Amino acid sequence: MATLSLTVGNCGRGRNSEDLTSEFVPQLSLGSVFLTKRLYGLNLNDLEGPKVRTRKKFRVGAEIKKWKKHDYPWPGDIDPNTKTPLKYLSFFKPLDEKPKPVTLAFEKPLVDLEKQLIEVRRMAEDTGLDFTDQINALEAKYQQALKDLYTHLTPIQRLQIARHPNRPTVLDHILNMTEKWVELHGDRAGYDDPAMITGIGSIEGRSYLFIGHQKGRNTKENIMRNFAMPTPHGYRKALRMMKYADHHGFPIVTFVDTPGAFADLRSEELGQGEAIAHNLRTMFGLKVPIITVVTGEGGSGGALAIGCANKLLMLENSAFYVASPEACAAILWKSSQAAPKAAEKLRITAQEHYRLKIADGIIPEPLGGAHADPFWASQQIKHAIVEAMAELGRMNTEQLLHHRMLKFRSIGGFQEGIQVEPERKRKMKPSEANTQPADLESELENLRKKILEAKGPSDPVTTQVLEKLQEDLDTEITKAFIAMGLQDKIESLKLELQRAPIPDQPLNKSLQEKANKIMQEFKQKLSQPGAYLGLKQKLQTVNMASRLIELKNKSEKLKSEVNQKIPTTVKAKLELLNAASKKLSNGEPLDTNLVEEVEKAKKELEDVLKSANLEIVGTRKRTNIAAAPELEEDLSKVNEEIKEEIQRAVTRSGLSEKIEELKLEIVKDSSSEKVKELETEIREGIAAALSVTPLKEKVESLREKLALSSKDDKESKVGAENGRW
């Protein structure tokens, strides 16, 4: 555009404004440049180039700039018979250069195969030989491989297609669908957000109001469009257009393609959350049909601000999420590398949304994504909009509002006609921090009793309890590995083990080092105080149960070996000893012959045990102490008081953390020096904080009662020992 810039200044002193008046002539059009004929005696012929001229302290500067003819809004040679003149009113023009092809990571094998096919076809043409059948067969296989790849995409792969740089934008779809289109700008508050586009267009003779997030087609456009992340101005512009459509009765079609609302400081100061919330509230009260199409990715409230519709349609390779998989992985697994796992867990794909009845339909895309054939994808969107509008057009205003309300209430679990419970019951897993150790202790004590009382080598009840504990422990360990971020390392180690040539052979040095490193990291994170309490308690329970079972099996094995080595004659002697012990326990006297036989049987039994390479430590007499019922009750009360006093002493002295540390060390190695040091420290702390005076008095009185009730000195001594704490 040719322009003329003039600089006029009053540099003189003593000359007022009246002295500077001059004769102005009406403007003349010289081509496309408008100039005055005379300006203080300055001729136009003198303005061919930039010059400076002074005349009595008066200076004028002029410069002519060239301009591009007919840049906007329409060209000068527009065809008057064109059917789409309103397209010239848009800033959105075709790119001067075609975008460069971008290959995604999972597409590289097929791209390499396609290059090889092209090379083979070129070689066949150069040689002049006929390989048409073979090339056609290879192309058919390539097409089948392409179809298999794009029909079995993972969630993260579909998200990569939705974010493809060459994917058609919202304005591409609108211009491909509409017969007439004019874009509308401004939020009527002084700003026009380029990330949010609005306008009126017609499809098959019917006018619609279009609203959508606009991404850029190259880096320059992405910066200008702010990567389709609207500010509050954009949402307020969309709100203004929605009210405009509601007033004039235009159906609303919104296109969602945004990572989310722009969350910078300035946007928050201008009320980003309020603008989104205002849109959500208003959209539920609009009296016209609303259709939302997710063309790319829909992120959180930034997408939902224009997505409260009667019909939600999603392109085949689009995604809708409350948080991006990368952000979710960074929160849960402390690394964005777990994004594929997060994408699978979040259920962000169109197929999952349709299965969950959030999306009302899936719009197909060409193989390779919408960027492979943008016009075909746009026509599929157009067809889906026309079908949805035909259904919604049969509803009146009340039915439209009710339909929109029920759509979102059904997502939350509401069912029409069924009364909602005032207090919803939830079955929630108790927190590990709130798990009572007393329950585990009682469970462990019951298991210990069952193991010790078991008469056979294996008790079915004990085995079932132990198996259940082992299953719970495996589940807790798996969860702990995932929470610690060690799952990927374990999976890679498993793959390396599967690739080993001989699976039964011991691990090589490198694999053994990897396994040891993983276990060392696991133990280090597990040993942190206050972490993974449930897992630690289950580990302790299972270890204790395993030890008891091992001791029980050893004792059973020893009994069987002894019974095998003892001859039949000695077994008869054992029966004689058992009979004699029963008589003594019942208080019956033994005759002299029976005493001699018992002594003789003892010697023979000792000789047999020595011959079986068993060392005899000593012999003892069995004593059955039958205390009175009232004494047993007093004894249990004293024991309970002692336990309570010890617990209070632990609380007062703050030894709970030491006890937890001792439990962990026992799990690692029960015979280590640190275990002994912790046991000594805990005993000394309890003894220092324990109030023993009243307990000693009760124990002494109980000991005296036991001594009086004893029948002989031996029983009295045993009773006193049982009363000692």
C-alpha positions in Angstrom: 0.0 0.0 0.0 1.4 3.4 -1.0 1.4 5.9 1.8 2.5 9.5 2.4 3.8 10.6 5.7 4.1 14.3 6.4 5.8 16.0 9.3 4.7 19.5 10.1 6.2 21.5 12.9 6.2 25.1 14.0 9.8 25.8 14.8 9.7 29.6 14.6 9.4 32.0 17.3 7.1 35.0 17.0 4.8 33.3 14.4 1.4 32.2 15.6 -0.9 29.7 14.1 -2.6 32.3 12.0 0.7 33.0 10.2 0.9 29.3 9.3 -2.4 29.1 7.4 -2.2 28.1 3.8 -4.3 27.5 0.8 -5.7 23.9 0.8 -7.0 22.5 -2.5 -9.5 19.6 -2.6 -7.8 16.1 -2.7 -7.0 14.6 -6.1 -6.8 10.8 -6.7 -3.5 9.9 -8.3 -3.8 6.1 -8.8 -4.2 4.8 -5.3 -2.3 7.7 -3.6 -4.3 10.7 -2.2 -2.4 14.0 -1.9 -3.1 17.7 -1.8 -2.1 19.9 -4.7 -0.4 22.5 -2.6 0.9 22.6 1.0 2.6 25.9 1.9 3.8 26.4 -1.6 5.2 22.8 -1.9 4.7 21.2 -5.4 3.8 17.6 -5.8 6.5 17.1 -8.3 9.0 17.6 -5.4 7.7 14.5 -3.6 9.1 11.8 -5.9 11.5 10.7 -3.1 12.1 11.4 0.5 13.3 15.0 0.9 13.5 17.6 3.5 12.9 21.2 2.8 12.9 24.2 5.1 11.2 27.5 4.5 11.5 30.1 7.2 11.7 27.6 10.1 9.0 25.3 8.6 10.0 21.7 7.7 8.1 19.1 5.8 9.1 15.4 5.3 7.4 13.1 2.8 7.9 9.4 1.9 6.0 7.1 -0.4 5.8 3.4 0.6 4.7 0.6 -1.8 1.9 -1.7 -0.7 0.4 -5.0 -1.7 -2.7 -4.6 -3.9 -6.0 -6.1 -2.7 -4.6 -8.0 0.3 -7.9 -8.0 2.3 -10.8 -8.6 2.4 -11.3 -9.7 -1.2 -9.3 -9.5 -4.5 -10.1 -7.0 -7.1 -11.1 -9.5 -9.8 -13.6 -11.5 -7.7 -16.0 -13.5 -9.8 -19.5 -12.0 -9.2 -21.1 -15.5 -9.8 -19.1 -17.2 -7.1 -21.2 -19.2 -4.6 -19.0 -18.5 -1.6 -18.1 -14.8 -1.5 -18.1 -14.7 2.3 -14.9 -16.8 2.4 -13.0 -13.7 1.3 -13.9 -12.1 4.6 -11.7 -14.5 6.6 -8.1 -14.0 7.5 -7.6 -17.8 7.2 -5.9 -18.4 3.9 -4.2 -21.5 2.3 -0.6 -21.9 3.3 2.0 -20.7 0.8 4.1 -23.8 1.5 2.7 -27.3 2.0 3.4 -28.7 5.5 6.3 -31.2 5.7 5.2 -34.8 6.4 5.7 -35.9 10.0 6.1 -39.6 10.8 5.1 -40.8 14.3 7.2 -43.3 16.1 4.8 -46.3 15.6 4.5 -45.4 11.9 8.2 -45.8 11.1 8.1 -49.5 10.2 5.3 -48.9 7.6 7.1 -45.8 6.2 10.2 -47.8 5.7 8.2 -50.6 4.0 6.6 -48.0 1.8 10.0 -46.6 0.7 11.1 -50.1 -0.1 8.0 -50.6 -2.3 8.7 -47.4 -4.1 12.3 -48.4 -4.7 11.3 -51.9 -6.0 8.7 -50.3 -8.4 11.4 -47.9 -9.7 13.9 -50.7 -10.2 11.3 -52.7 -12.1 10.6 -49.7 -14.4 14.3 -49.1 -15.0 15.0 -52.8 -15.9 11.8 -53.0 -18.1 10.8 -56.4 -16.6 7.3 -57.2 -15.7 6.9 -57.7 -11.9 3.3 -56.3 -11.7 1.9 -59.3 -9.9 4.6 -59.4 -7.2 4.4 -55.6 -6.7 0.6 -55.7 -6.4 0.8 -58.6 -3.9 3.3 -56.6 -1.8 1.0 -53.5 -2.0 -2.0 -55.5 -0.8 0.1 -56.8 2.1 1.1 -53.2 2.9 -2.5 -52.0 2.9 -3.5 -54.9 5.2 -0.6 -54.1 7.5 -1.7 -50.4 7.5 -5.3 -51.4 8.3 -4.2 -53.7 11.1 -2.0 -51.0 12.6 -4.7 -48.3 12.7 -7.5 -50.6 13.9 -5.5 -51.8 16.9 -4.0 -48.5 18.2 -3.1 -48.0 21.8 -4.5 -45.0 23.7 -1.2 -43.1 23.6 -0.9 -43.8 19.9 -4.4 -42.3 19.3 -3.4 -39.3 21.4 -0.3 -38.8 19.2 -2.5 -38.8 16.1 -4.9 -36.3 17.7 -1.8 -34.1 18.3 -0.4 -34.5 14.8 1.1 -31.2 13.5 -0.6 -31.7 10.1 -4.0 -32.6 11.5 -6.7 -30.4 10.0 -7.8 -27.5 12.2 -11.3 -26.3 13.1 -11.3 -23.7 10.3 -10.2 -26.3 7.8 -13.2 -28.4 8.7 -15.6 -25.4 8.7 -14.5 -24.2 5.3 -14.8 -27.8 3.9 -18.3 -28.2 5.2 -20.0 -24.9 4.8 -21.5 -23.2 1.7 -21.2 -19.7 3.3 -19.1 -18.7 6.2 -18.3 -15.4 7.9 -16.1 -15.2 11.0 -17.2 -13.0 13.9 -14.7 -11.4 16.3 -14.5 -9.7 19.7 -15.8 -10.2 23.2 -17.1 -6.6 23.3 -14.8 -5.9 26.2 -11.8 -4.8 24.1 -10.2 -8.1 23.1 -10.4 -10.8 20.4 -8.8 -14.1 21.4 -7.4 -15.8 18.3 -7.4 -19.2 20.0 -11.2 -19.2 20.0 -12.9 -18.7 16.7 -16.7 -18.0 16.2 -18.8 -17.3 13.2 -21.9 -18.1 11.2 -22.0 -20.7 8.4 -24.6 -22.6 6.4 -24.8 -26.4 5.8 -27.4 -27.6 3.3 -29.2 -24.3 3.4 -29.4 -24.1 7.2 -27.5 -21.5 9.3 -25.4 -22.6 12.3 -23.3 -20.8 14.8 -19.8 -22.3 14.9 -17.5 -22.1 17.9 -14.2 -23.8 18.2 -10.6 -23.9 19.4 -8.2 -23.0 16.6 -4.7 -24.5 16.5 -2.0 -23.2 14.1 -0.8 -25.0 11.0 2.9 -24.0 11.6 5.0 -22.5 14.3 4.1 -18.9 13.5 0.4 -19.6 13.5 0.6 -21.7 16.7 2.3 -18.7 18.5 -0.4 -16.4 17.2 -3.2 -18.8 18.2 -1.5 -19.5 21.6 -1.5 -23.2 20.7 -5.4 -23.3 21.0 -5.3 -22.4 24.7 -7.9 -19.6 25.2 -7.8 -16.9 27.7 -10.9 -15.6 29.6 -11.5 -13.2 26.6 -12.0 -16.2 24.3 -14.5 -17.9 26.6 -16.4 -14.6 27.0 -16.4 -14.2 23.2 -17.9 -17.7 22.9 -20.5 -16.8 25.5 -21.5 -13.7 23.6 -22.0 -15.7 20.4 -24.0 -18.4 22.2 -26.4 -15.8 23.5 -26.6 -14.3 20.0 -27.5 -17.8 18.6 -30.0 -18.4 21.4 -31.7 -15.0 20.6 -31.9 -15.6 16.8 -32.6 -19.4 17.0 -29.4 -20.6 15.4 -28.2 -24.2 16.3 -24.8 -24.2 17.9 -22.0 -26.5 16.7 -18.8 -26.4 18.8 -15.4 -28.0 17.9 -13.1 -29.0 20.7 -9.3 -29.2 20.1 -7.3 -27.8 23.0 -4.8 -29.0 25.6 -6.7 -26.8 28.1 -7.4 -23.3 29.1 -4.3 -20.9 29.2 -3.2 -21.0 32.9 -0.9 -18.1 33.1 -0.9 -15.4 35.8 -2.7 -12.8 33.7 -5.5 -15.2 32.8 -6.1 -16.1 36.4 -6.2 -12.4 37.3 -8.8 -11.8 34.6 -11.0 -14.6 35.9 -10.3 -17.8 33.9 -12.2 -20.0 36.3 -15.2 -17.6 36.4 -15.4 -17.4 32.6 -15.4 -21.2 32.3 -18.0 -21.6 35.0 -20.2 -19.0 33.5 -20.1 -20.8 30.1 -21.0 -24.1 31.8 -24.0 -22.6 33.6 -25.2 -20.7 30.5 -25.0 -23.6 28.1 -27.4 -25.7 30.2 -30.0 -23.0 29.8 -29.7 -22.3 26.0 -32.9 -23.1 24.1 -31.3 -24.2 20.8 -29.8 -27.5 19.9 -26.1 -27.8 20.8 -23.7 -30.3 19.1 -20.1 -30.8 20.1 -17.5 -32.4 17.9 -14.1 -33.4 19.5 -11.7 -33.1 16.5 -8.4 -33.5 18.4 -7.7 -33.5 22.1 -10.1 -32.1 24.7 -8.3 -31.0 27.9 -10.2 -30.5 31.2 -12.4 -27.5 31.8 -11.0 -25.6 28.8 -12.7 -28.1 26.6 -15.8 -28.5 28.6 -16.5 -24.8 28.6 -17.9 -25.2 25.1 -18.8 -28.9 25.4 -22.1 -29.0 27.4 -24.1 -30.2 24.5 -27.1 -32.4 23.6 -24.9 -34.6 21.4 -21.2 -35.2 21.9 -19.4 -36.7 18.8 -15.8 -37.7 18.7 -13.5 -38.4 15.8 -12.1 -41.9 15.8 -8.6 -40.8 16.9 -9.5 -38.0 19.3 -9.1 -37.9 23.0 -11.0 -36.3 25.9 -9.4 -36.2 29.4 -9.5 -34.4 32.7 -5.7 -34.3 32.8 -3.1 -35.1 30.2 -1.4 -38.5 30.5 1.9 -36.8 30.9 0.6 -34.7 33.9 -1.1 -37.8 35.4 2.1 -39.9 35.1 4.1 -37.1 36.7 1.7 -37.0 39.6 1.2 -40.7 40.2 4.5 -42.2 39.0 6.8 -39.2 39.4 7.8 -39.5 35.7 6.2 -38.5 32.4 7.7 -41.7 30.9 4.7 -43.6 32.3 2.3 -41.6 30.1 1.3 -44.7 28.0 0.2 -46.5 31.2 -1.6 -43.3 32.4 -3.4 -43.0 29.0 -4.7 -46.5 29.3 -5.9 -46.0 32.9 -7.5 -42.7 32.2 -9.7 -44.1 29.3 -9.3 -41.1 27.1 -10.1 -42.5 23.7 -13.4 -42.1 21.8 -14.0 -45.8 22.0 -13.9 -45.8 25.8 -16.1 -42.7 26.0 -18.7 -44.2 23.7 -18.7 -47.4 25.8 -19.2 -45.4 29.0 -22.0 -43.5 27.2 -20.2 -40.2 27.5 -19.9 -39.8 23.8 -23.0 -40.2 21.6 -21.1 -41.3 18.4 -17.7 -41.9 16.8 -17.0 -40.3 13.5 -14.7 -42.4 11.3 -11.3 -41.2 10.0 -9.3 -42.3 6.9 -6.5 -44.7 7.5 -3.5 -42.8 8.8 -5.6 -40.2 10.6 -7.7 -37.1 9.5 -4.6 -35.5 8.0 -4.3 -38.3 5.4 -7.5 -37.0 3.7 -8.8 -33.8 5.4 -11.7 -33.2 3.0 -13.1 -36.7 3.5 -12.9 -36.3 7.3 -14.7 -33.0 7.1 -17.5 -34.6 5.0 -17.9 -37.3 7.7 -18.2 -34.6 10.3 -20.8 -32.8 8.2 -22.8 -36.0 7.7 -22.8 -36.6 11.5 -23.9 -33.0 12.3 -26.8 -33.2 9.8 -27.9 -36.6 11.3 -27.7 -35.3 14.9 -29.5 -32.1 13.9 -32.3 -34.1 12.3 -32.9 -35.9 15.6 -32.6 -32.8 17.8 -34.8 -30.7 15.4 -37.8 -32.8 16.3 -37.6 -31.7 19.9 -39.2 -28.6 21.4 -37.5 -26.3 23.8 -38.5 -28.1 26.9 -37.5 -31.5 25.5 -34.1 -30.1 24.4 -33.3 -28.7 27.9 -34.5 -32.0 29.6 -32.4 -34.1 27.1 -29.3 -32.0 27.9 -29.8 -32.3 31.6 -30.4 -36.1 31.5 -27.3 -36.6 29.4 -25.0 -35.2 32.0 -27.0 -36.7 35.0 -26.7 -40.1 33.5 -22.9 -39.7 33.4 -23.0 -39.1 37.1 -25.0 -42.3 37.7 -28.5 -40.8 38.0 -31.3 -42.8 36.6 -34.7 -41.3 35.8 -37.5 -42.6 38.1 -35.2 -44.1 40.7 -35.0 -42.4 44.1 -31.5 -41.3 45.1 -30.3 -42.5 48.5 -29.8 -39.7 50.9 -26.5 -41.2 52.1 -24.7 -43.3 49.5 -22.9 -46.3 51.0 -19.4 -46.9 49.8 -17.2 -49.9 50.3 -13.8 -48.3 50.7 -10.5 -50.0 51.6 -9.2 -48.9 55.0 -6.1 -46.9 54.9 -2.9 -48.6 55.7 -2.1 -46.0 58.3 -5.3 -46.8 60.2 -4.7 -50.6 60.3 -4.8 -51.7 63.9 -1.7 -53.7 64.9 -3.8 -55.5 67.5 -5.8 -57.3 64.7 -2.6 -58.6 63.1 -1.2 -59.6 66.5 -4.4 -61.6 67.3 -4.4 -63.1 63.8 -0.7 -64.1 64.3 -1.4 -65.5 67.7 -4.3 -67.7 66.5 -2.1 -68.9 63.6 0.7 -69.8 66.1 -1.7 -71.8 68.3 -3.1 -73.7 65.3 0.4 -74.6 64.1 1.6 -75.7 67.6 -1.6 -77.7 68.2 -1.6 -79.4 64.8 -1.2 -83.1 65.3 -0.3 -83.9 61.7 2.4 -82.6 59.4 -0.1 -80.3 57.7 -3.3 -78.8 58.9 -5.8 -77.7 56.2 -7.0 -74.7 58.1 -3.5 -73.5 58.8 -2.5 -74.0 55.2 -5.5 -72.0 54.0 -4.8 -69.1 56.4 -1.2 -69.1 55.3 -2.1 -69.1 51.6 -4.5 -66.2 52.1 -1.8 -64.3 53.9 0.6 -65.0 51.1 -1.9 -63.8 48.5 -2.4 -60.6 50.4 1.3 -60.1 50.7 1.9 -60.6 47.0 -0.8 -58.0 46.2 0.7 -55.5 48.7 4.2 -56.1 47.3 3.0 -55.5 43.7 1.3 -52.2 44.8 4.5 -51.2 46.6 6.6 -51.9 43.5 4.3 -49.7 41.4 4.2 -46.9 43.9 8.0 -46.9 44.2 8.3 -46.7 40.4 10.1 -50.1 40.1 7.5 -51.7 37.8 9.3 -50.8 34.6 12.6 -52.2 35.9 11.0 -55.5 36.9 9.3 -55.8 33.5 12.6 -55.2 31.7 14.3 -57.8 33.9 11.6 -60.3 33.1 12.1 -59.7 29.4 15.8 -60.3 29.7 15.2 -63.5 31.7 12.8 -64.8 29.0 15.4 -64.1 26.3 18.0 -66.2 28.3 19.0 -69.3 26.2 18.8 -71.7 29.1 16.1 -70.7 31.6 17.0 -73.2 34.3 20.7 -72.1 34.6 21.6 -69.6 37.3 21.6 -65.9 36.5 24.6 -64.4 34.8 26.5 -61.7 36.6 24.8 -58.7 35.0 21.3 -59.9 35.6 22.2 -60.8 39.2 23.5 -57.3 39.7 20.3 -55.8 38.3 18.1 -58.0 40.5 20.2 -57.2 43.6 20.0 -53.5 42.8 16.2 -53.6 42.5 15.8 -55.5 45.8 18.2 -53.1 47.5 16.2 -50.1 46.3 13.0 -51.8 47.4 14.3 -52.5 50.9 15.7 -49.0 51.2 12.3 -47.4 50.3 10.4 -50.0 52.5 12.6 -49.2 55.5 11.5 -45.5 55.6 9.6 -44.8 58.9 5.9 -44.5 58.5 5.8 -45.9 54.9 4.0 -49.0 53.7 2.8 -50.0 57.2 0.4 -52.6 56.0 3.0 -54.3 53.9 5.5 -54.4 56.8 2.9 -56.0 59.1 2.0 -58.6 56.6 5.6 -59.4 56.0 6.2 -59.9 59.7 3.1 -62.1 60.0 4.1 -64.3 57.1 7.7 -64.6 58.3 6.6 -65.6 61.8 4.1 -68.1 60.4 6.7 -69.6 58.1 9.1 -70.0 61.0 6.5 -71.8 63.2 5.6 -74.1 60.4 9.3 -74.8 59.8 9.8 -75.7 63.5 6.7 -77.8 63.5 7.9 -79.8 60.4 11.3 -80.3 62.0 9.8 -81.6 65.2 7.5 -84.0 63.2 10.5 -85.2 61.2 12.5 -85.8 64.3 9.7 -87.7 65.9 9.3 -89.9 62.9 13.1 -90.6 62.8 13.1 -91.5 66.5 10.1 -93.7 66.2 11.7 -95.6 63.3 14.9 -96.2 65.3 13.1 -97.3 68.5 12.5 -101.1 68.6 9.1 -102.6 69.5 10.3 -103.7 73.0 11.2 -100.1 73.9 7.8 -98.9 72.7 6.2 -101.2 75.2 8.5 -99.7 77.9 7.3 -96.2 76.9 3.7 -97.3 77.3 4.7 -98.5 80.8 6.2 -95.1 81.5 3.0 -93.3 80.3 0.9 -95.5 82.5 3.1 -94.7 85.5 2.9 -91.0 84.9 -0.9 -91.1 84.7 -1.0 -92.8 88.1 1.3 -90.1 89.6 -0.8 -87.3 88.1 -4.0 -88.8 89.6 -2.3 -89.0 93.0 -2.1 -92.9 93.2 0.9 -94.4 94.8 3.3 -96.6 92.9 4.4 -100.1 94.1 8.0 -101.1 94.4 8.0 -103.4 91.3 6.5 -100.7 89.1 9.1 -98.2 90.3 11.9 -100.6 89.4 10.4 -101.2 86.0 10.1 -97.5 85.3 13.8 -96.9 86.2 14.8 -99.8 84.0 12.7 -98.5 81.1 14.3 -95.1 81.4 17.8 -96.6 81.1 16.9 -98.6 78.1 15.3 -95.6 76.4 18.4 -93.5 77.0 20.6 -96.2 75.5 18.4 -96.4 72.4 18.5 -92.6 71.9 22.3 -92.5 72.3 22.6 -95.3 69.7 20.5 -93.1 67.3 23.2 -90.3 67.7 20.9 -88.2 69.8 22.3 -86.3 72.7 20.4 -86.4 76.0 20.5 -83.0 77.7 18.6 -84.1 80.7 15.4 -85.5 82.1 12.6 -83.8 84.0 9.5 -84.8 85.8 6.1 -83.8 84.6 4.1 -81.7 87.0 0.5 -80.8 86.5 -0.4 -77.6 88.3 -4.0 -77.3 88.9 -4.6 -73.9 90.5 -7.9 -72.9 91.9 -10.3 -71.1 89.5 -10.2 -67.8 91.6 -6.4 -67.9 91.5 -6.4 -68.3 87.7 -8.8 -65.3 87.4 -6.5 -63.2 89.6 -3.5 -64.3 87.6 -5.1 -63.3 84.3 -6.0 -59.9 85.8 -2.5 -59.3 86.9 -1.2 -60.2 83.5 -3.6 -57.8 81.8 -2.5 -55.0 84.2 1.1 -55.7 83.4 0.5 -55.5 79.7 -1.4 -52.2 80.0 1.3 -50.7 82.2 4.0 -51.7 79.7 1.9 -50.1 76.8 1.6 -46.9 78.8 5.3 -47.0 79.5 6.0 -47.4 75.8 3.8 -44.4 75.0 5.3 -42.2 77.7 8.9 -43.0 76.6 8.2 -42.6 72.9 9.5 -46.0 71.9 6.9 -46.7 69.2 9.3 -45.8 66.4 12.1 -47.9 68.0 9.7 -50.9 68.1 8.8 -50.4 64.4 12.4 -50.2 63.5 13.1 -53.4 65.5 10.3 -55.2 63.6 11.9 -54.2 60.3 15.3 -55.4 61.4 13.9 -58.7 62.6 12.3 -59.2 59.2 15.7 -58.5 57.5 17.9 -60.5 59.9 16.8 -61.5 63.4 20.3 -62.4 64.5 22.0 -59.1 63.6 23.8 -56.9 66.1 21.4 -54.0 65.5 18.5 -56.2 66.7 20.2 -56.9 70.0 21.1 -53.2 70.5 17.5 -52.2 69.8 16.1 -54.8 72.2 18.4 -53.7 74.9 17.5 -50.0 74.3 13.8 -50.8 74.4 14.0 -52.8 77.6 15.9 -50.1 79.3 13.5 -47.4 78.2 10.5 -49.5 79.4 12.1 -50.2 82.7 12.9 -46.6 83.2 9.3 -45.5 82.5 7.6 -48.4 84.2 5.9 -47.9 87.5 6.7 -51.2 89.3 5.7 -50.6 92.9 2.0 -51.4 92.8 2.6 -54.3 90.4 5.2 -55.9 92.7 2.7 -55.8 95.6 0.0 -57.6 93.5 2.5 -60.2 92.3 3.8 -60.9 95.8 0.3 -61.3 97.2 -0.6 -63.7 94.3 2.6 -65.6 94.9 1.7 -66.1 98.6 -1.7 -67.4 97.6 -0.1 -69.9 95.2 2.3 -71.0 97.8 -0.5 -71.7 100.3 -2.5 -73.6 97.8 0.4 -75.9 96.7 0.4 -79.5 97.9 4.2 -79.8 98.2 7.3 -77.7 98.0 7.9 -78.4 94.3 4.4 -77.3 93.2 4.7 -74.2 95.4 8.0 -73.4 93.7 6.5 -73.8 90.2 3.5 -71.7 91.2 5.8 -68.9 92.4 7.8 -69.1 89.1 4.6 -68.8 87.1 3.6 -65.7 89.1 7.0 -64.0 88.5 6.8 -61.3 85.8 
